[in-house]
Amino acid sequence: MSFAESYIGQLRAVLGSRPLLMIGVRVLVEDDAGRVLILKRRDSGEWGLPAGSMELGESLMQTIHREVHEEANLTLSDVTVFGISSDPVIESHTYPNGDQVQSVVVLAHARMAGGALGANDGEATGFRFVDPDSVRPEGFTPPEYPTFGHYRRWRETGVFQFV
């Protein structure tokens, strides 16, 4: 689906770039070697995670699967939600085109089940699987970088991360 056809795209057509509250997902996709997928964003040139907004009529689980398929052409298994991030300091973001959002984001971990890595929606220009502990904030999409710390805390404590 194109941005213009999406729920957020339709809202943007009416409201312009003013701040919107958005419900979204962010997914750490793990391969068999324990590495996670990062992708190079076309709009900013920064690295990020498969992520995006929920559509009307869609569940959060459907959003997780759709976004990973659209952005990376992968299918998932063993999806586990490990947190929710809504801290406005972290989740307020202005996109390169000027659109502003404050998001409530479901944080999930999943295993890569299949697919040939590639972009179906044109949002990503590159893909890498990396050790999650090697990712640094420089060159990474600011709201998405803290996800790695939330994931580490969840793995270490078993406590759902409510940020």
Contacts in CASP RR format, 6 or more apart in sequence:
PFRMAT RR
TARGET T0000
AUTHOR 0000-0000-0000
METHOD contacts of the structure
MODEL  1
MSFAESYIGQLRAVLGSRPLLMIGVRVLVEDDAGRVLILKRRDSGEWGLP
AGSMELGESLMQTIHREVHEEANLTLSDVTVFGISSDPVIESHTYPNGDQ
VQSVVVLAHARMAGGALGANDGEATGFRFVDPDSVRPEGFTPPEYPTFGH
YRRWRETGVFQFV
1 55 0 8 1.000
1 70 0 8 1.000
1 121 0 8 1.000
3 9 0 8 1.000
4 10 0 8 1.000
4 13 0 8 1.000
6 53 0 8 1.000
6 55 0 8 1.000
7 53 0 8 1.000
7 54 0 8 1.000
7 55 0 8 1.000
7 56 0 8 1.000
8 20 0 8 1.000
8 22 0 8 1.000
8 53 0 8 1.000
11 20 0 8 1.000
12 20 0 8 1.000
12 99 0 8 1.000
16 99 0 8 1.000
17 97 0 8 1.000
17 98 0 8 1.000
17 99 0 8 1.000
17 100 0 8 1.000
18 100 0 8 1.000
19 92 0 8 1.000
19 100 0 8 1.000
19 101 0 8 1.000
19 102 0 8 1.000
20 99 0 8 1.000
20 100 0 8 1.000
20 101 0 8 1.000
20 102 0 8 1.000
21 101 0 8 1.000
21 102 0 8 1.000
21 103 0 8 1.000
21 104 0 8 1.000
22 53 0 8 1.000
22 101 0 8 1.000
22 102 0 8 1.000
22 103 0 8 1.000
22 104 0 8 1.000
23 53 0 8 1.000
23 54 0 8 1.000
23 60 0 8 1.000
23 103 0 8 1.000
23 104 0 8 1.000
23 105 0 8 1.000
23 106 0 8 1.000
24 51 0 8 1.000
24 52 0 8 1.000
24 53 0 8 1.000
24 54 0 8 1.000
24 60 0 8 1.000
24 63 0 8 1.000
24 103 0 8 1.000
24 104 0 8 1.000
24 105 0 8 1.000
24 106 0 8 1.000
25 51 0 8 1.000
25 52 0 8 1.000
25 54 0 8 1.000
25 60 0 8 1.000
25 63 0 8 1.000
25 64 0 8 1.000
25 67 0 8 1.000
25 105 0 8 1.000
25 106 0 8 1.000
25 107 0 8 1.000
25 108 0 8 1.000
26 49 0 8 1.000
26 50 0 8 1.000
26 51 0 8 1.000
26 52 0 8 1.000
26 85 0 8 1.000
26 105 0 8 1.000
26 106 0 8 1.000
26 107 0 8 1.000
26 108 0 8 1.000
26 144 0 8 1.000
26 147 0 8 1.000
27 49 0 8 1.000
27 50 0 8 1.000
27 51 0 8 1.000
27 64 0 8 1.000
27 67 0 8 1.000
27 68 0 8 1.000
27 76 0 8 1.000
27 108 0 8 1.000
27 109 0 8 1.000
27 110 0 8 1.000
28 36 0 8 1.000
28 37 0 8 1.000
28 49 0 8 1.000
28 107 0 8 1.000
28 108 0 8 1.000
28 109 0 8 1.000
28 110 0 8 1.000
28 132 0 8 1.000
28 147 0 8 1.000
28 148 0 8 1.000
28 151 0 8 1.000
29 36 0 8 1.000
29 37 0 8 1.000
29 50 0 8 1.000
29 68 0 8 1.000
29 72 0 8 1.000
29 74 0 8 1.000
29 76 0 8 1.000
29 110 0 8 1.000
29 111 0 8 1.000
29 112 0 8 1.000
30 36 0 8 1.000
30 37 0 8 1.000
30 109 0 8 1.000
30 110 0 8 1.000
30 111 0 8 1.000
30 112 0 8 1.000
31 37 0 8 1.000
31 111 0 8 1.000
31 112 0 8 1.000
31 129 0 8 1.000
32 112 0 8 1.000
33 129 0 8 1.000
34 131 0 8 1.000
35 129 0 8 1.000
35 130 0 8 1.000
35 131 0 8 1.000
35 132 0 8 1.000
36 49 0 8 1.000
36 129 0 8 1.000
36 130 0 8 1.000
36 132 0 8 1.000
37 49 0 8 1.000
37 50 0 8 1.000
37 72 0 8 1.000
37 74 0 8 1.000
37 112 0 8 1.000
37 117 0 8 1.000
37 127 0 8 1.000
37 128 0 8 1.000
37 129 0 8 1.000
38 47 0 8 1.000
38 48 0 8 1.000
38 49 0 8 1.000
38 127 0 8 1.000
38 128 0 8 1.000
38 129 0 8 1.000
38 130 0 8 1.000
38 135 0 8 1.000
38 140 0 8 1.000
39 47 0 8 1.000
39 48 0 8 1.000
39 49 0 8 1.000
39 50 0 8 1.000
39 71 0 8 1.000
39 72 0 8 1.000
39 119 0 8 1.000
39 123 0 8 1.000
39 124 0 8 1.000
39 126 0 8 1.000
39 127 0 8 1.000
39 128 0 8 1.000
40 46 0 8 1.000
40 47 0 8 1.000
40 48 0 8 1.000
40 124 0 8 1.000
40 125 0 8 1.000
40 126 0 8 1.000
40 127 0 8 1.000
41 47 0 8 1.000
41 48 0 8 1.000
41 123 0 8 1.000
41 124 0 8 1.000
41 125 0 8 1.000
41 141 0 8 1.000
42 122 0 8 1.000
42 123 0 8 1.000
42 124 0 8 1.000
42 125 0 8 1.000
43 95 0 8 1.000
43 96 0 8 1.000
43 97 0 8 1.000
43 123 0 8 1.000
44 95 0 8 1.000
44 96 0 8 1.000
44 141 0 8 1.000
45 125 0 8 1.000
46 139 0 8 1.000
46 140 0 8 1.000
46 141 0 8 1.000
47 128 0 8 1.000
47 135 0 8 1.000
47 139 0 8 1.000
47 140 0 8 1.000
47 141 0 8 1.000
48 140 0 8 1.000
48 141 0 8 1.000
48 144 0 8 1.000
49 141 0 8 1.000
49 144 0 8 1.000
49 147 0 8 1.000
50 67 0 8 1.000
50 68 0 8 1.000
50 71 0 8 1.000
50 72 0 8 1.000
51 67 0 8 1.000
51 71 0 8 1.000
51 105 0 8 1.000
51 144 0 8 1.000
52 63 0 8 1.000
52 67 0 8 1.000
53 63 0 8 1.000
54 60 0 8 1.000
54 63 0 8 1.000
55 63 0 8 1.000
55 66 0 8 1.000
58 66 0 8 1.000
60 81 0 8 1.000
60 106 0 8 1.000
61 79 0 8 1.000
63 106 0 8 1.000
64 76 0 8 1.000
64 79 0 8 1.000
64 106 0 8 1.000
64 108 0 8 1.000
64 110 0 8 1.000
65 75 0 8 1.000
65 76 0 8 1.000
65 79 0 8 1.000
68 74 0 8 1.000
68 75 0 8 1.000
68 76 0 8 1.000
68 110 0 8 1.000
69 75 0 8 1.000
69 120 0 8 1.000
70 120 0 8 1.000
70 121 0 8 1.000
70 123 0 8 1.000
71 119 0 8 1.000
71 120 0 8 1.000
71 121 0 8 1.000
71 123 0 8 1.000
71 124 0 8 1.000
72 117 0 8 1.000
72 118 0 8 1.000
72 119 0 8 1.000
72 124 0 8 1.000
72 127 0 8 1.000
73 115 0 8 1.000
73 116 0 8 1.000
73 117 0 8 1.000
73 118 0 8 1.000
73 119 0 8 1.000
73 120 0 8 1.000
74 112 0 8 1.000
74 113 0 8 1.000
74 114 0 8 1.000
74 115 0 8 1.000
74 117 0 8 1.000
75 112 0 8 1.000
75 113 0 8 1.000
75 114 0 8 1.000
75 115 0 8 1.000
76 110 0 8 1.000
76 111 0 8 1.000
76 112 0 8 1.000
76 113 0 8 1.000
77 110 0 8 1.000
77 111 0 8 1.000
77 112 0 8 1.000
77 113 0 8 1.000
78 110 0 8 1.000
78 111 0 8 1.000
79 108 0 8 1.000
79 109 0 8 1.000
79 110 0 8 1.000
80 108 0 8 1.000
80 109 0 8 1.000
80 110 0 8 1.000
81 106 0 8 1.000
81 107 0 8 1.000
81 108 0 8 1.000
82 107 0 8 1.000
82 108 0 8 1.000
82 109 0 8 1.000
82 150 0 8 1.000
82 151 0 8 1.000
82 154 0 8 1.000
82 160 0 8 1.000
82 161 0 8 1.000
83 106 0 8 1.000
83 107 0 8 1.000
83 150 0 8 1.000
83 154 0 8 1.000
83 160 0 8 1.000
83 161 0 8 1.000
83 162 0 8 1.000
83 163 0 8 1.000
84 104 0 8 1.000
84 105 0 8 1.000
84 106 0 8 1.000
84 107 0 8 1.000
84 160 0 8 1.000
84 161 0 8 1.000
84 162 0 8 1.000
84 163 0 8 1.000
85 91 0 8 1.000
85 103 0 8 1.000
85 104 0 8 1.000
85 105 0 8 1.000
85 107 0 8 1.000
85 143 0 8 1.000
85 146 0 8 1.000
85 147 0 8 1.000
85 150 0 8 1.000
85 161 0 8 1.000
85 163 0 8 1.000
86 103 0 8 1.000
86 104 0 8 1.000
86 105 0 8 1.000
86 163 0 8 1.000
87 163 0 8 1.000
88 102 0 8 1.000
90 142 0 8 1.000
90 143 0 8 1.000
90 146 0 8 1.000
90 163 0 8 1.000
91 101 0 8 1.000
91 102 0 8 1.000
91 103 0 8 1.000
91 104 0 8 1.000
91 105 0 8 1.000
91 143 0 8 1.000
92 100 0 8 1.000
92 101 0 8 1.000
92 102 0 8 1.000
92 143 0 8 1.000
93 100 0 8 1.000
93 101 0 8 1.000
93 102 0 8 1.000
93 103 0 8 1.000
93 141 0 8 1.000
93 142 0 8 1.000
93 143 0 8 1.000
94 100 0 8 1.000
95 101 0 8 1.000
103 143 0 8 1.000
105 143 0 8 1.000
107 147 0 8 1.000
107 150 0 8 1.000
107 151 0 8 1.000
107 161 0 8 1.000
109 151 0 8 1.000
117 127 0 8 1.000
118 124 0 8 1.000
118 127 0 8 1.000
119 125 0 8 1.000
119 126 0 8 1.000
132 148 0 8 1.000
132 151 0 8 1.000
132 152 0 8 1.000
133 148 0 8 1.000
133 152 0 8 1.000
135 145 0 8 1.000
135 148 0 8 1.000
137 145 0 8 1.000
146 163 0 8 1.000
150 161 0 8 1.000
150 163 0 8 1.000
151 161 0 8 1.000
153 159 0 8 1.000
153 161 0 8 1.000
154 160 0 8 1.000
154 161 0 8 1.000
END
